[in-house]
Amino acid sequence: MGQASNDPSHHGVDDPGGGKYPNETIRFLHERSSCRSFHDKKIPPEVMNLILEAGLHAATGGNLQPYSIIQIQDEATKRQLAKLNEDQNFIITAPVDLLFCIDFRRLRRWAELECAPFSASSSFRHFWISFQDTIIAAQNICTAADALGLGSVYVGTVIDCLREIRELLAIPEGVFPVVLLSLGYPKDRPGSKRKLGVSTIVHREKYRDLDDKTLLAAFGEKYPGWQREITPERMETMARVGRAVHDDEFAQRCLAKITEQGYINAIQNYFGLHYRADLMPQGNDEYLRIMEEAGFTWFRRYAPAEGR
């Protein structure tokens, strides 16, 4: 199903910007945007090293740095990566792609060499903290790249081709891909997108639900004028998703609301058409199998004898 030419982006609505900031770091953080168009210009080694070092100085639990970064510049490899990731061609045109991985292999080898007990691959606590550490390092690199005049974009679709990426990049047991980041000098730097504000996201002392009117107003400010055209194909899909996730009564209510408002709104598009609510949960068991193939068994009952 193609997208009509006047359809808005699911990434949201441009932020008019123009804020005043006390320094450049705050400006980078406030105005950060995803860049998908890069100049054919190499990143000098000294610049790349500064960016990578910024990532390695990120916060990390216990200072263990349980991650590895695979730096990809080979054209053939980038082409294969792009093909695996829904033909997102900016992966090819970016001079550098960085794959961030949780890495328990390096820690396990260190433990073996020094005769230390090791069970991180079987521990959800270790996996949880290591996932955080990996993303924090990626974000440090993203900010450092912006500060040095580069642009970047995260590629989350690696989750759909984990086995293929592990094979392509010779990723061994104990190492698990998390996210890809494409880096380069931007042809044009797109504007940032509107975000929910502090009054919506930040809770003081305890969690509190916004009342319905306030919640809808907050999303209305984030997605002003966001409307996707109604087509028979989209309505059919919305009905199918609504029935699969809820029931026929819900599907009919959803279609009636779309017909009444005269368009598909942002949240209906997100979970009815784009990140389809009927499809997203279907791969859960397969992801666990892939994780186990990679040597991660934190979701199974721990049996120390298995690690001898």
FIMIMAR-675155 format. One record per residue (C-alpha): x, z, y; residue number from 1. Coordinates in nm, 3 decimals, padded with zeros to 5 digits. Each point is the difference from the previous one (the first is absolute). Example, Ala and Ser with C-alpha at 12.3 -4.5 7.8 and 13.67 -1.06 7.14 Angstrom:
// FIMIMAR-675155
PT         x         z         y   pos
PT    01.230    00.780   -00.450     1
PT    00.137   -00.066    00.344     2
***
This chain:
// FIMIMAR-675155
PT         x         z         y   pos
PT    00.000    00.000    00.000     1
PT    00.168   -00.115    00.319     2
PT    00.001    00.187    00.328     3
PT   -00.181   -00.165    00.289     4
PT    00.219   -00.089    00.296     5
PT   -00.174    00.249    00.227     6
PT    00.032    00.290   -00.243     7
PT    00.196    00.302    00.125     8
PT    00.305    00.135   -00.179     9
PT   -00.052    00.285   -00.242    10
PT    00.306    00.160    00.161    11
PT   -00.218    00.100    00.292    12
PT   -00.025   -00.057    00.374    13
PT    00.293   -00.042    00.239    14
PT    00.088    00.300    00.212    15
PT    00.027   -00.095    00.369    16
PT    00.305    00.228    00.028    17
PT    00.162    00.055    00.336    18
PT    00.066    00.369   -00.049    19
PT    00.280    00.191    00.170    20
PT    00.248    00.173   -00.225    21
PT    00.278    00.253    00.068    22
PT    00.258   -00.198   -00.200    23
PT    00.051   -00.308   -00.216    24
PT   -00.034    00.186   -00.331    25
PT   -00.352    00.112    00.087    26
PT   -00.084   -00.352    00.116    27
PT    00.122   -00.150   -00.331    28
PT   -00.216    00.244   -00.194    29
PT   -00.310   -00.056    00.213    30
PT    00.028   -00.378    00.018    31
PT    00.128   -00.075   -00.349    32
PT   -00.163   -00.307   -00.155    33
PT    00.045   -00.207   -00.313    34
PT    00.211   -00.313    00.049    35
PT   -00.061   -00.293   -00.235    36
PT    00.186   -00.274    00.187    37
PT    00.381    00.005    00.013    38
PT    00.274   -00.207    00.162    39
PT    00.249   -00.171   -00.227    40
PT    00.269    00.244    00.107    41
PT    00.210    00.222   -00.223    42
PT    00.021    00.372    00.062    43
PT    00.366    00.087    00.074    44
PT    00.151    00.228   -00.268    45
PT    00.075    00.274    00.252    46
PT   -00.363   -00.002    00.119    47
PT   -00.131    00.003   -00.355    48
PT    00.228    00.290   -00.088    49
PT   -00.124    00.204    00.299    50
PT   -00.359   -00.060   -00.109    51
PT    00.069    00.097   -00.361    52
PT    00.190    00.312    00.103    53
PT   -00.302    00.104    00.208    54
PT   -00.207   -00.009   -00.318    55
PT    00.252    00.201   -00.195    56
PT   -00.010    00.274    00.264    57
PT   -00.376    00.047   -00.040    58
PT   -00.149    00.330   -00.110    59
PT    00.011    00.047   -00.379    60
PT   -00.105    00.288   -00.226    61
PT    00.301    00.209   -00.096    62
PT    00.221   -00.272    00.151    63
PT   -00.020   -00.177   -00.337    64
PT   -00.068   -00.351    00.142    65
PT   -00.193   -00.103   -00.315    66
PT   -00.031   -00.365    00.097    67
PT    00.188   -00.328    00.000    68
PT   -00.034   -00.300    00.232    69
PT    00.051   -00.349   -00.139    70
PT    00.114   -00.236    00.277    71
PT   -00.110   -00.358   -00.068    72
PT    00.143   -00.301    00.185    73
PT    00.026   -00.264   -00.272    74
PT   -00.238   -00.286    00.082    75
PT   -00.106   -00.063   -00.360    76
PT   -00.079    00.367   -00.053    77
PT   -00.197    00.017    00.324    78
PT   -00.202   -00.302   -00.105    79
PT   -00.087    00.163   -00.330    80
PT   -00.093    00.322    00.179    81
PT   -00.227   -00.189    00.237    82
PT   -00.171   -00.178   -00.289    83
PT   -00.058    00.330   -00.178    84
PT   -00.142    00.153    00.319    85
PT   -00.288   -00.236    00.068    86
PT    00.223   -00.273    00.151    87
PT    00.075    00.205    00.310    88
PT    00.261   -00.240    00.135    89
PT    00.142    00.237    00.262    90
PT    00.181    00.160   -00.296    91
PT    00.200   -00.325   -00.019    92
PT    00.057   -00.050    00.374    93
PT    00.106    00.361    00.058    94
PT    00.381    00.012   -00.021    95
PT   -00.013    00.328   -00.194    96
PT   -00.256    00.157   -00.230    97
PT    00.039    00.360   -00.108    98
PT   -00.165    00.138   -00.312    99
PT   -00.032    00.379    00.005   100
PT   -00.007    00.168   -00.341   101
PT   -00.026    00.352   -00.132   102
PT    00.327    00.049   -00.191   103
PT    00.025    00.276   -00.259   104
PT    00.257   -00.199   -00.197   105
PT    00.284    00.087    00.237   106
PT   -00.096    00.368   -00.003   107
PT   -00.032    00.003   -00.380   108
PT    00.343   -00.158   -00.041   109
PT    00.150    00.260    00.236   110
PT   -00.166    00.277   -00.202   111
PT    00.133   -00.145   -00.327   112
PT    00.352   -00.031    00.136   113
PT   -00.002    00.360    00.124   114
PT   -00.190    00.144   -00.299   115
PT   -00.306    00.109    00.201   116
PT   -00.362    00.017   -00.128   117
PT   -00.221   -00.279    00.130   118
PT   -00.376   -00.067   -00.029   119
PT   -00.092   -00.170    00.329   120
PT   -00.155   -00.304   -00.169   121
PT   -00.248    00.230   -00.173   122
PT   -00.088    00.199    00.312   123
PT   -00.286   -00.090    00.230   124
PT    00.149    00.230    00.265   125
PT    00.323   -00.201   -00.001   126
PT   -00.190   -00.330    00.004   127
PT   -00.219    00.112    00.290   128
PT    00.289    00.117    00.218   129
PT    00.214   -00.301   -00.093   130
PT   -00.277   -00.241    00.097   131
PT   -00.018    00.172    00.339   132
PT    00.378   -00.014    00.039   133
PT    00.006   -00.373   -00.079   134
PT   -00.266   -00.081    00.261   135
PT    00.165    00.222    00.262   136
PT    00.328   -00.190   -00.049   137
PT   -00.188   -00.330    00.034   138
PT   -00.162    00.111    00.324   139
PT    00.334    00.114    00.144   140
PT    00.134   -00.348   -00.071   141
PT   -00.308   -00.160    00.156   142
PT    00.047    00.200    00.322   143
PT    00.375   -00.066    00.009   144
PT   -00.067   -00.373   -00.037   145
PT   -00.241    00.007    00.295   146
PT    00.256    00.189    00.207   147
PT    00.258   -00.274   -00.064   148
PT   -00.230   -00.287    00.095   149
PT   -00.123   -00.095   -00.347   150
PT   -00.350   -00.016   -00.140   151
PT   -00.130    00.101   -00.339   152
PT   -00.303   -00.002   -00.227   153
PT   -00.083    00.207   -00.306   154
PT   -00.110   -00.186   -00.314   155
PT   -00.216    00.224   -00.216   156
PT   -00.101   -00.271   -00.247   157
PT    00.305    00.083   -00.213   158
PT   -00.245    00.229   -00.180   159
PT   -00.159   -00.315   -00.147   160
PT    00.320   -00.135   -00.153   161
PT    00.201    00.306   -00.103   162
PT    00.110   -00.131   -00.339   163
PT    00.105   -00.336    00.144   164
PT    00.195    00.162    00.285   165
PT    00.178    00.239   -00.237   166
PT    00.104   -00.299   -00.211   167
PT    00.095   -00.219    00.296   168
PT    00.223    00.265    00.158   169
PT    00.135    00.150   -00.325   170
PT   -00.153    00.338    00.079   171
PT    00.083    00.240   -00.287   172
PT   -00.191    00.290   -00.151   173
PT   -00.036    00.294    00.234   174
PT   -00.035   -00.219    00.310   175
PT   -00.344   -00.093    00.138   176
PT   -00.087   -00.242    00.286   177
PT   -00.207    00.148    00.284   178
PT   -00.007   -00.241    00.295   179
PT    00.169   -00.312    00.137   180
PT    00.107   -00.030    00.365   181
PT    00.079   -00.338    00.157   182
PT    00.241    00.012    00.296   183
PT    00.114   -00.251    00.260   184
PT    00.009   -00.106    00.363   185
PT   -00.360   -00.069    00.103   186
PT   -00.105   -00.340    00.132   187
PT   -00.268    00.188    00.185   188
PT   -00.081    00.366   -00.010   189
PT   -00.372    00.045   -00.064   190
PT   -00.187    00.273    00.179   191
PT   -00.078    00.323   -00.178   192
PT   -00.348    00.068   -00.132   193
PT   -00.245    00.259    00.125   194
PT    00.013    00.330   -00.188   195
PT   -00.225    00.299   -00.037   196
PT    00.104    00.260    00.255   197
PT    00.121    00.358   -00.014   198
PT   -00.351    00.140    00.042   199
PT   -00.104   -00.175   -00.324   200
PT    00.309    00.033   -00.216   201
PT    00.140    00.339    00.097   202
PT   -00.180    00.314   -00.119   203
PT    00.074    00.328    00.174   204
PT    00.076    00.282   -00.244   205
PT   -00.269   -00.105   -00.252   206
PT   -00.159   -00.325   -00.114   207
PT   -00.325   -00.082    00.173   208
PT   -00.244   -00.288   -00.043   209
PT   -00.094   -00.194    00.309   210
PT   -00.373   -00.043    00.048   211
PT   -00.134   -00.343   -00.092   212
PT   -00.036   -00.124    00.358   213
PT    00.355    00.102    00.095   214
PT    00.146   -00.151   -00.318   215
PT   -00.173   -00.335    00.053   216
PT    00.106   -00.002    00.366   217
PT    00.364    00.056   -00.101   218
PT   -00.004   -00.296   -00.238   219
PT   -00.189   -00.202    00.261   220
PT    00.289    00.054    00.241   221
PT    00.252   -00.102   -00.265   222
PT   -00.191   -00.317   -00.097   223
PT   -00.184   -00.108    00.317   224
PT   -00.189   -00.322   -00.055   225
PT    00.130   -00.041   -00.358   226
PT   -00.248   -00.226   -00.180   227
PT    00.039   -00.225   -00.301   228
PT   -00.232   -00.292   -00.048   229
PT   -00.272    00.024   -00.264   230
PT    00.016   -00.269   -00.268   231
PT   -00.194   -00.028   -00.329   232
PT    00.322    00.044   -00.196   233
PT    00.090    00.319    00.183   234
PT   -00.347    00.143   -00.039   235
PT    00.012   -00.075   -00.372   236
PT    00.334    00.177   -00.028   237
PT   -00.124    00.300    00.200   238
PT   -00.301    00.030   -00.230   239
PT    00.216   -00.025   -00.313   240
PT    00.245    00.262    00.124   241
PT   -00.279    00.234    00.113   242
PT   -00.171   -00.017   -00.339   243
PT    00.323    00.050   -00.193   244
PT    00.115    00.302    00.200   245
PT   -00.338    00.161    00.068   246
PT   -00.329   -00.159   -00.111   247
PT   -00.248   -00.273    00.087   248
PT   -00.180    00.218    00.255   249
PT    00.326    00.052    00.191   250
PT    00.081   -00.372   -00.016   251
PT   -00.334   -00.087    00.152   252
PT    00.043    00.258    00.278   253
PT    00.343   -00.142    00.077   254
PT   -00.131   -00.357    00.022   255
PT   -00.293    00.114    00.214   256
PT    00.235    00.172    00.244   257
PT    00.220   -00.309    00.025   258
PT   -00.306   -00.220    00.062   259
PT   -00.135    00.240    00.262   260
PT    00.327    00.024    00.195   261
PT    00.065   -00.374   -00.036   262
PT    00.360    00.024   -00.121   263
PT    00.230    00.170   -00.251   264
PT    00.162    00.300    00.166   265
PT    00.357    00.123   -00.046   266
PT   -00.057    00.261   -00.272   267
PT   -00.231   -00.232   -00.194   268
PT    00.271   -00.265    00.011   269
PT    00.278    00.240   -00.101   270
PT   -00.162    00.132   -00.317   271
PT   -00.257   -00.267   -00.074   272
PT    00.212   -00.313    00.046   273
PT    00.367    00.076    00.057   274
PT    00.106    00.314   -00.189   275
PT   -00.295   -00.035   -00.233   276
PT   -00.137    00.333   -00.113   277
PT   -00.090   -00.140   -00.343   278
PT    00.349   -00.138   -00.068   279
PT    00.235    00.256    00.152   280
PT   -00.043    00.273   -00.267   281
PT    00.019   -00.238   -00.295   282
PT    00.379   -00.001   -00.034   283
PT    00.047    00.376   -00.025   284
PT    00.083    00.011   -00.372   285
PT    00.226   -00.303    00.030   286
PT    00.199    00.159    00.283   287
PT    00.059    00.305   -00.218   288
PT    00.121   -00.225   -00.283   289
PT    00.238   -00.177    00.237   290
PT    00.126    00.335    00.127   291
PT    00.060    00.121   -00.356   292
PT    00.186   -00.322   -00.081   293
PT    00.228    00.083    00.294   294
PT    00.076    00.343   -00.145   295
PT   -00.240    00.210    00.211   296
PT   -00.220    00.230   -00.211   297
PT   -00.115    00.265    00.248   298
PT   -00.364   -00.070   -00.088   299
PT    00.052    00.104   -00.364   300
PT    00.027    00.350   -00.143   301
PT    00.364    00.100    00.026   302
PT    00.181    00.031   -00.333   303
PT    00.368    00.094    00.050   304
PT    00.099   -00.109   -00.352   305
PT   -00.083   -00.361    00.090   306
PT    00.287   -00.006    00.248   307
PT    00.271    00.106   -00.247   308
***
